Amino acid sequence: MSTSSKPKPNAKDQSATPPLVEAADLIIQYLEQLGVEHVFGVPGGSIEPLFNALARSERRGTVRPIVARHETGAGFMGDGYFHETDRLAVVCSTSGPGATNLVTSVASAYEERIPLLVITAQTPLYTFGRGAVQESSCTGVNVLSLLQPITRYNSLVSHIAQLEHKLVAAIMTALQSPNGPAHLSIPRDLLQTKIPNAAPAFDLKNLLDKPMLLDDHAVERFIEEITSGKPCVFVVGEGCVDATEEILAVARKLQAPIVTPPHGKGLVSPFHPLYKGVIGFAGHDSANDVLLNPKVERVIAIGTALSEFATNNWDSEAILNNRLIHVDEVEYNFTRSPMARMHVRGSIRTIFSRLLEILDSSVEEPAAAAREQAPAKESPDHALPAFILDEPEKCTDDSEPIKPQRLMTDLTRLFPPQTRWFADTGASIAWGVHYLHPYDRRIESRRRSVPGRRSGRRRRNDFVFRTSVTFSSMGWAIGASVGAALGFPDSPVVCLTGDGSMLMSGQEISTAVRQRLSVVFVVLNDGGYGMVKHGQRLGSAEHVGTELPQSDFAALARSLGAEGFVINSPQDLQALDIDAICSKKGPTLLDVRIDPEECPPMGARVKMLTKESG
C-alpha cells in the first residue's frame, strides 16, 4: 500500500484530542487556584519534573521556584511566607537526603500549626528495591515512615490516577483546623507522565470555603459572664489575629487589662493603656501581677493553645484554674484547659462582634477609654512601655560591648513602625520578647460611619513580631524572615538571631541576596550558645559545650553578596543609615558584639528544667 493511499487523520478528530502536559503541571494548576506565588525547595534529579513545571509557570507569570541553600531553610521560608500572605506554604525536595533534610522544618510546621504542603520526589517506580541512588521508598530510607509522626496527611502516589485526589486531600488537610503539614511522595516517572491538559477536576476555593460553626449555647453563657460586671483579664493569643480589633474594643468597654503570651506579642501595641505585657517565657512581672490580683474573677484566654511558654510553666495559680474561660476556634486547644469553668468554641471574631453589639447598647463609654481611642502620638523617640521591665536602666546604658537590653530598645527606635520582627530561638527570643517593643500606631481602630462595619481590619501580616516558641528550632527566624520578605515586600524585615543559629543556617543570606530582599539580619554575637551558658549558671549545672570561636559575620555576609557591619557600641548603631538599609534591594547583616555576661530573662525556663519530676 502506497503512502499516498494511507487514510489521513480527520481534522475534527485532531482538534477533539486535548494537548498533553506532564503530571507536575497539574500540581501547579492547583497552586494557581489558591494564589500561591512561590514554591520553596532545592532541585535534584528526582524532583526535576516539578522544577520543569515551575519554570513553565514562572514564564506565565504565576508560581515560581525559590531555591534555598538547604531544605530546612526552605521549610522555614514557607512558614514566614504563610504568615505574611495567609496562603498555603509549599516546599519540595528531591529524594533521599533532600527529603531527610526537610524533617526539622516539617516538625516545626507540625508543632506551630503551619499549613505546609510538602512534596518529596522518589526515584522511578521500577527502581524501588534495587539500590537506586538516593532511594527513599519503603525499600530504602523510608521517607514516609520518617514523616508519618509529624504530618497530618502522608501518602505515596503509586499510580497516576491517584495524583489529583491525593493532592486535593493533602491541601485540604493542611488547611483544615488545626493546620499542619501534609506530605505527598511522588516518583519521578509519575511526575513526568503525560496527561490531558484539562482543567482541574476540583474547585479548591469552593471546597475550602466552609462556614465557621458556633456553639450558640456556650456563646450565650459567655456573654452573660462578660456582662455580669465581674473583673476580668484578657489573654490575647496568636489565634486572635483577625479579631484583635473587636477584642480591644470589648476590653476598652470593660476597662479589662490585657496580656499576651509570647506567641501573641505584636498583636497588641506595647503602648496600649490597658496592655500589661507578656506572660510566660521572658515575660513581665506586670502581666503576672495582674493575673494574680485577687480582685480578678475571670481570666479570658482567647485563641491560645496554653502551652508551657504561654502559661508560665502551666501556672495553676495565675491562669490554669477555675477562673479560666477559654475561647477558641480550634477544639484541640481545649484539651489544654480541662480545668476551665467554660469553653467557648467558634469564630473568635464573630463571638466578640456579638459581644460588642451588646456592650455598645448597654455599657457607657468610660472617659479613660475615650481618651484611649484617640490616635497614639507619633514620635520616633517614644519612651519605654508603661509595664514593668526587669532592668529598665540598661535600656539606656552606653557601655561597650553593647547591652542587649539597649540594643532591643534602640532597634525599635531606629526602624520604621511597619517593620516585621522575627526572633530566633536562643537568647534572641528572650531579649526580644522582654525588651523589643515596636512602636505601633494601631492603639485602636476607629469605627467607620457605616453601622456594623469597622475599619483597619487586622490581617495575618499585621503580626509585627513573631517567634517560634513551641518547637523552637534554632535558625527558624533566618529562613522565616526570607519567606516573609517574599510574601510582604513593602515592609522591612528584621531577623534577630544569635551566632549559634547563624552558624547553623546563615547560608540562607545567599537566598536573600539572590532574591534581592530587604532583610536585616541582626546577629547577637556573644561568642557562644548564650542561653545554654546562662541556663547552666542559673541551674548550677556544669559549664560545658557553650563556647564558640569568635566569628566575623559581617565578613561572611559580604562574601555572600550582602552588606555587613560590625556593631560594638550604641554609637555604632546610631551611625547607621537605617533608611538606606531598609530601602536597599538586598539584605544587610549587623554583627552586634553584645555583652556576653548579660543574662537573658529566662529564670522561669530554668526553673522548669531543673524541677524535680513527680
C-alpha positions in Angstrom: 0.0 0.0 0.0 1.5 3.3 -1.1 2.0 6.2 1.4 -0.5 8.3 -0.5 -3.2 5.7 -0.1 -3.0 5.8 3.8 -6.1 7.2 5.4 -5.5 10.8 6.5 -6.4 11.8 10.1 -9.6 13.6 10.4 -9.1 17.3 11.2 -12.1 17.2 13.5 -10.7 14.2 15.4 -7.4 16.0 15.8 -9.0 19.1 17.4 -11.0 16.9 19.8 -7.8 15.5 21.2 -6.6 17.8 24.0 -2.8 18.5 24.2 -0.8 16.7 26.7 1.1 18.1 29.7 3.2 16.5 32.4 1.5 15.5 35.7 3.7 18.0 37.5 1.9 20.8 35.6 -1.4 19.6 37.3 0.1 20.3 40.7 1.0 23.9 39.6 -2.6 24.4 38.3 -4.0 23.7 41.8 -1.4 26.0 43.4 -2.5 28.7 41.0 -6.1 28.2 42.1 -5.1 29.2 45.6 -3.0 32.2 44.6 0.3 30.5 45.7 3.2 32.6 44.3 6.2 30.6 45.4 7.4 27.0 46.0 10.4 26.7 48.2 13.0 24.0 47.8 16.2 22.7 46.4 16.4 21.0 43.0 17.7 17.5 42.3 17.4 14.6 39.9 14.1 13.0 41.1 12.3 16.3 41.6 13.4 17.7 38.2 10.0 17.3 36.5 8.4 19.6 39.2 11.1 22.2 38.7 10.4 22.0 34.9 6.8 22.7 35.6 7.8 25.6 37.8 10.0 27.0 35.0 6.9 27.0 32.7 4.7 28.6 35.3 7.3 31.3 36.0 7.3 32.2 32.3 3.5 32.5 32.6 3.9 34.9 35.5 2.4 32.7 38.1 4.1 30.3 40.6 7.9 30.5 40.7 10.5 28.5 42.5 12.6 29.9 45.3 15.8 27.9 45.6 17.0 27.7 49.2 20.5 26.7 50.2 19.2 23.9 52.5 15.9 22.1 52.6 15.3 23.0 56.3 15.7 26.7 55.3 13.2 26.2 52.6 10.6 24.8 55.1 11.2 27.8 57.4 10.7 30.2 54.4 7.3 28.6 53.8 6.4 29.3 57.4 7.3 33.0 57.0 5.5 33.2 53.7 2.3 31.8 55.1 2.2 34.2 58.0 2.6 37.2 55.7 0.2 36.1 53.0 -2.2 33.7 54.7 -1.6 31.4 51.7 -0.7 27.8 51.6 3.1 27.3 52.1 4.6 24.8 49.6 8.0 23.2 49.9 9.7 20.5 47.8 12.7 18.3 47.8 14.4 15.6 45.8 14.5 12.0 47.1 16.9 10.6 49.8 18.9 13.3 51.7 16.8 16.1 50.2 13.7 14.7 51.9 15.5 13.9 55.2 16.8 17.5 55.3 13.2 18.6 55.5 12.4 16.8 58.7 13.2 19.6 61.2 11.2 22.3 59.3 8.3 19.9 58.8 8.3 19.1 62.5 8.3 22.8 63.3 5.3 23.3 61.0 3.5 20.5 62.8 4.1 21.9 66.2 3.5 25.6 65.1 0.4 24.6 63.1 1.6 25.9 59.7 -0.3 24.7 56.6 2.6 23.3 54.7 2.3 21.2 51.5 5.4 19.0 51.4 6.2 17.4 48.0 9.1 15.0 48.0 10.2 13.0 45.0 11.0 9.3 44.7 13.3 7.6 42.3 11.2 6.0 39.4 8.9 3.2 40.5 10.7 0.5 38.6 13.9 1.2 40.7 12.3 0.5 44.1 14.2 -2.1 46.0 17.1 -2.2 43.5 19.6 0.1 45.3 18.9 3.2 43.3 20.9 6.3 44.2 19.0 8.4 46.9 16.2 5.9 47.0 13.7 6.8 49.8 10.9 4.3 49.2 9.7 1.6 51.6 12.7 -0.5 50.5 15.2 2.3 51.0 15.4 5.1 53.6 11.6 5.2 54.1 10.8 8.9 54.0 7.0 8.2 54.5 7.8 6.5 57.8 10.1 9.4 58.8 7.5 12.0 58.2 4.5 10.0 59.5 4.6 11.3 63.1 5.0 15.0 62.1 2.4 15.3 59.3 -1.4 15.4 59.2 -1.5 13.7 55.8 1.2 11.4 54.5 0.9 9.3 51.3 2.9 7.9 48.4 1.4 8.4 44.9 1.9 5.0 43.3 -0.4 5.4 40.3 -1.1 8.4 38.1 -4.8 8.0 38.7 -4.2 8.8 42.4 -2.5 12.1 41.9 -5.3 14.5 41.7 -7.4 13.0 44.5 -4.4 12.7 46.9 -3.2 16.2 46.0 -6.6 17.8 46.8 -6.8 15.7 50.0 -3.4 16.8 51.1 -4.1 20.5 50.5 -7.5 20.3 52.3 -5.9 18.6 55.3 -3.1 21.1 55.6 -5.6 23.9 55.6 -8.2 22.4 58.0 -8.1 23.1 61.7 -5.7 22.5 63.3 -3.4 23.5 60.4 -0.3 21.4 59.7 2.0 19.8 57.2 0.6 17.4 54.5 3.1 15.2 52.6 3.0 13.7 49.2 5.8 11.5 47.9 5.8 11.2 44.1 8.1 9.0 41.9 9.9 10.9 39.2 8.3 8.8 36.4 4.8 9.7 37.6 5.7 13.4 37.8 6.6 13.4 34.2 3.7 11.2 33.0 1.8 12.8 30.1 -1.8 13.5 30.9 -4.5 15.5 29.0 -4.3 19.2 29.6 -7.7 19.5 31.1 -8.9 21.9 33.7 -8.5 20.6 37.3 -11.5 18.5 38.4 -11.9 20.2 41.8 -12.5 23.8 42.8 -10.3 24.1 45.8 -11.5 27.6 46.8 -15.1 26.3 47.0 -14.1 23.2 48.9 -12.1 25.2 51.4 -14.8 27.9 51.9 -16.7 26.4 54.9 -18.8 28.3 57.4 -17.4 28.6 61.0 -19.7 26.9 63.4 -20.6 28.4 66.7 -21.6 26.8 70.0 -24.6 29.2 70.5 -25.3 28.0 74.0 -21.8 28.5 75.2 -21.6 31.9 73.5 -24.8 33.0 75.3 -23.3 31.9 78.7 -20.1 33.6 77.8 -21.9 36.9 77.1 -23.7 36.6 80.4 -20.4 36.1 82.2 -18.7 39.1 80.5 -21.7 41.4 81.1 -22.1 40.4 84.7 -19.6 43.0 86.0 -17.0 40.5 87.3 -13.5 42.0 86.9 -11.6 40.1 84.2 -8.3 39.9 82.4 -7.9 39.2 78.6 -5.2 36.9 77.5 -4.9 37.6 73.7 -3.2 34.7 71.9 -1.9 34.1 68.4 -5.3 32.9 67.2 -6.8 36.3 67.6 -5.1 37.8 64.5 -8.2 38.8 62.6 -10.3 39.6 65.7 -7.9 41.9 67.6 -10.0 45.0 66.8 -13.1 43.6 68.3 -11.3 42.2 71.4 -9.6 45.6 72.0 -13.0 47.3 71.7 -14.6 44.9 74.2 -11.6 45.4 76.6 -12.0 49.2 76.3 -15.7 48.9 77.2 -14.9 46.8 80.2 -11.6 48.5 81.1 -10.1 45.0 81.3 -6.3 44.6 81.5 -4.8 42.8 78.5 -1.8 40.4 78.5 -0.4 38.3 75.7 1.6 35.0 75.6 4.9 35.1 73.6 3.1 33.9 70.5 0.6 36.8 70.8 3.2 39.5 71.3 2.8 42.0 68.5 -1.0 41.8 68.2 -1.5 44.5 70.8 0.5 47.7 70.9 3.0 47.7 73.8 1.8 51.3 74.4 -1.8 50.5 74.7 -3.0 51.8 78.1 -4.6 48.5 79.0 -1.7 46.3 78.0 0.3 44.8 80.9 2.9 42.9 78.9 3.8 39.2 78.1 3.0 36.3 80.4 5.1 33.1 80.3 8.6 32.8 78.9 10.7 36.0 79.2 7.5 37.8 80.3 6.8 40.8 82.5 6.1 40.9 86.2 3.3 43.4 85.5 1.5 40.7 83.4 1.9 38.1 86.1 0.7 40.5 88.8 -2.5 41.4 87.0 -3.3 37.7 86.7 -2.6 37.1 90.4 -4.7 40.1 91.5 -7.2 38.6 94.0 -9.9 41.0 92.6 -9.8 39.3 89.2 -12.7 36.8 89.0 -12.3 35.8 85.4 -9.4 35.1 83.1 -10.5 35.2 79.4 -7.9 33.2 77.3 -8.6 33.8 73.6 -7.0 31.9 70.7 -4.2 30.3 72.6 -3.0 26.7 72.9 -1.9 27.3 76.5 1.5 25.7 76.1 4.4 25.7 78.5 5.8 29.1 77.3 2.3 30.6 77.2 1.3 29.8 80.7 4.5 30.4 82.7 5.2 26.7 83.0 1.5 25.7 83.4 0.9 28.1 86.3 -2.2 26.8 88.1 -2.4 29.9 90.3 -2.2 32.6 87.7 -4.1 31.1 84.8 -4.9 27.4 84.7 -7.7 27.3 87.3 -11.5 27.6 87.5 -11.4 31.3 86.8 -10.5 30.5 83.3 -12.8 30.9 80.3 -11.2 29.6 77.1 -12.4 31.0 73.8 -11.1 29.4 70.7 -11.7 28.3 67.1 -9.5 25.2 67.4 -11.2 22.5 69.5 -7.9 20.7 70.1 -6.8 23.6 72.2 -9.5 22.8 74.8 -7.5 19.7 75.7 -5.1 22.0 77.4 -7.7 23.6 79.6 -9.9 20.9 81.2 -9.9 22.9 84.5 -11.6 25.9 82.8 -15.1 26.9 84.0 -16.2 27.4 80.4 -15.1 26.5 76.8 -16.5 28.7 74.1 -16.0 27.3 70.6 -16.5 29.3 67.4 -15.2 32.1 65.3 -13.4 34.5 67.7 -14.2 37.5 65.5 -17.9 36.6 65.4 -18.1 35.9 69.1 -16.6 39.3 70.0 -18.6 41.1 67.4 -21.8 39.8 69.1 -20.5 40.8 72.5 -19.5 44.2 71.3 -23.0 44.9 69.9 -24.5 44.1 73.3 -21.9 46.2 75.1 -22.4 49.1 72.7 -26.1 49.3 73.7 -25.7 48.7 77.4 -22.3 49.9 78.7 -21.5 53.6 78.8 -18.1 54.6 77.3 -15.7 55.3 80.1 -13.9 58.6 79.9 -10.5 56.9 80.1 -11.5 54.6 77.2 -12.5 57.6 75.1 -9.0 59.0 75.5 -7.5 55.7 74.7 -9.4 55.6 71.4 -7.5 58.7 70.2 -4.6 58.1 67.8 -1.3 57.5 69.6 1.3 60.2 69.5 3.6 59.6 66.5 7.0 60.1 67.9 10.2 58.4 66.9 11.8 58.9 70.3 8.9 57.3 72.3 9.5 56.3 75.9 9.6 52.8 77.3 6.2 51.0 77.6 4.3 51.5 80.8 4.5 47.9 82.1 7.4 46.7 84.2 10.8 45.6 82.6 13.4 43.6 84.6 16.3 46.1 84.2 15.0 49.3 82.6 18.2 51.2 83.4 20.1 49.0 81.0 17.9 50.1 78.1 19.8 53.4 78.2 23.3 52.1 79.2 26.1 53.4 76.9 28.6 50.6 77.8 30.7 48.6 75.4 30.2 45.9 74.4 26.6 46.9 73.8 24.0 45.7 76.3 21.3 43.5 74.7 18.7 45.5 76.6 19.9 48.7 75.0 20.2 47.0 71.6 16.5 46.0 71.6 15.4 49.4 72.7 17.4 51.2 70.1 16.4 48.9 67.3 12.7 49.7 67.8 13.5 53.5 67.7 15.6 53.3 64.6 13.4 51.1 62.4 10.1 52.2 60.9 6.8 51.2 62.7 5.8 48.8 59.9 8.9 46.6 60.3 8.3 42.9 60.7 10.4 41.3 63.5 11.4 37.7 63.7 13.2 36.5 66.9 15.2 33.3 66.7 15.4 30.5 69.3 18.0 31.1 71.9 18.8 34.3 73.9 17.5 36.3 70.9 13.9 35.3 71.7 14.2 36.1 75.4 15.7 39.5 74.7 13.2 40.2 72.0 10.1 39.1 74.0 11.0 41.1 77.0 12.7 44.3 75.6 11.7 44.7 72.0 8.6 46.9 71.8 8.0 48.1 68.3 6.2 51.4 68.2 2.6 50.7 67.0 0.3 53.4 65.9 -2.6 51.0 66.0 -3.7 51.6 69.5 -7.3 51.0 68.4 -9.0 51.2 65.0 -11.6 53.9 64.7 -15.1 53.0 63.5 -16.4 53.6 60.1 -19.6 55.6 59.6 -21.3 52.5 58.3 -23.2 50.8 61.1 -21.8 47.4 62.0 -18.6 47.8 59.9 -15.2 48.6 61.2 -12.1 50.0 59.5 -8.5 48.9 60.0 -9.2 45.1 60.0 -6.1 43.3 61.2 -4.7 40.7 58.7 -2.2 38.0 59.5 0.6 40.2 58.1 -0.2 42.7 60.8 1.6 40.4 63.2 4.6 42.7 63.6 6.6 40.4 66.0 6.9 36.6 65.5 8.7 33.8 67.3 8.7 30.0 67.2 8.3 29.1 70.9 6.7 25.7 70.6 9.2 23.6 68.6 11.8 26.3 68.9 14.2 25.4 66.1 17.5 27.4 66.1 17.8 29.1 62.7 14.0 29.2 62.2 13.9 33.0 62.1 16.6 33.2 59.4 14.5 31.2 56.9 11.2 32.6 58.1 12.3 36.2 57.6 13.3 35.4 54.0 9.9 33.9 53.3 8.1 36.9 55.0 10.1 39.3 52.8 8.9 37.5 49.7 5.3 37.5 50.9 5.2 41.1 52.0 7.9 43.1 50.2 6.5 46.5 51.1 8.0 46.4 54.6 11.4 45.9 56.0 12.0 42.6 57.8 14.4 42.2 60.7 15.7 38.8 61.8 17.1 38.7 65.4 19.3 35.7 65.7 22.4 34.5 67.5 25.9 33.4 66.5 24.9 29.8 67.2 21.9 29.9 64.9 23.9 31.8 62.2 26.5 29.1 62.1 23.7 26.6 61.6 21.6 28.3 58.9 23.4 31.5 57.9 23.8 30.3 54.3 20.2 31.5 53.6 21.6 35.0 53.5 22.6 33.9 50.0 18.9 33.2 49.2 18.0 36.8 50.3 20.8 38.1 48.1 19.6 36.1 45.1 16.0 37.4 45.6 17.1 41.0 46.4 15.1 41.1 49.6 15.3 43.8 52.2 16.0 41.6 55.2 18.2 42.9 58.0 19.9 40.1 59.9 20.9 41.3 63.4 23.3 38.8 64.9 23.6 38.9 68.7 27.2 37.8 68.8 28.4 36.8 72.3 30.9 34.1 71.3 28.8 31.2 72.5 25.4 29.5 73.0 24.4 32.2 75.3 21.1 30.8 76.5 22.6 27.5 77.3 25.6 29.1 79.1 23.4 31.2 81.4 21.0 28.3 81.9 23.9 26.2 83.2 24.8 29.0 85.6 21.3 29.6 86.8 20.7 25.9 87.2 24.0 25.1 88.9 25.0 22.7 86.1 28.4 22.0 84.7 29.8 24.8 82.4 30.4 22.8 79.2 29.9 23.0 75.5 28.8 26.6 75.2 31.8 28.4 73.7 32.1 29.3 70.0 35.0 30.7 68.2 34.7 34.5 67.6 33.3 34.8 64.0 33.1 37.9 61.8 29.6 37.6 60.4 29.8 40.9 58.7 32.7 39.5 56.6 30.6 36.4 56.0 27.7 38.5 54.7 30.0 40.4 52.4 31.4 37.2 51.0 27.8 36.1 50.1 27.0 39.4 48.4 25.2 41.2 51.3 26.3 44.3 53.2 27.8 43.7 56.6 28.6 46.0 59.6 30.2 45.3 62.9 28.4 47.0 65.9 30.4 47.3 69.1 28.5 50.2 70.8 25.2 52.2 70.8 27.1 54.9 68.8 27.9 52.4 66.0 24.3 51.5 65.7 23.2 55.2 65.7 25.7 55.9 62.9 23.9 53.6 60.5 21.7 55.0 57.7 18.7 52.8 58.6 16.5 54.4 55.9 19.1 53.4 53.2 19.3 49.9 54.7 15.6 49.5 54.6 15.2 50.7 51.1 18.0 48.7 49.7 17.1 45.8 47.4 19.2 43.2 49.1 20.0 42.1 52.7 22.2 43.7 55.3 23.8 42.0 58.3 24.6 43.7 61.6 27.2 41.7 63.6 26.4 43.1 67.1 29.0 42.3 69.7 26.8 42.1 72.8 27.9 41.9 76.4 28.2 38.1 77.0 27.7 38.4 80.7 24.2 39.8 80.5 21.8 37.1 81.5 18.6 36.8 79.4 15.2 36.9 81.2 14.9 33.2 81.3 14.7 32.3 85.0 11.3 30.6 84.7 12.5 28.4 82.0 15.5 27.2 84.0 13.2 26.6 87.0 11.1 24.4 84.8 14.1 22.4 83.5 15.5 21.8 87.0 12.2 21.0 88.6 12.1 17.6 90.2 9.6 15.2 88.5 6.6 13.8 90.1 
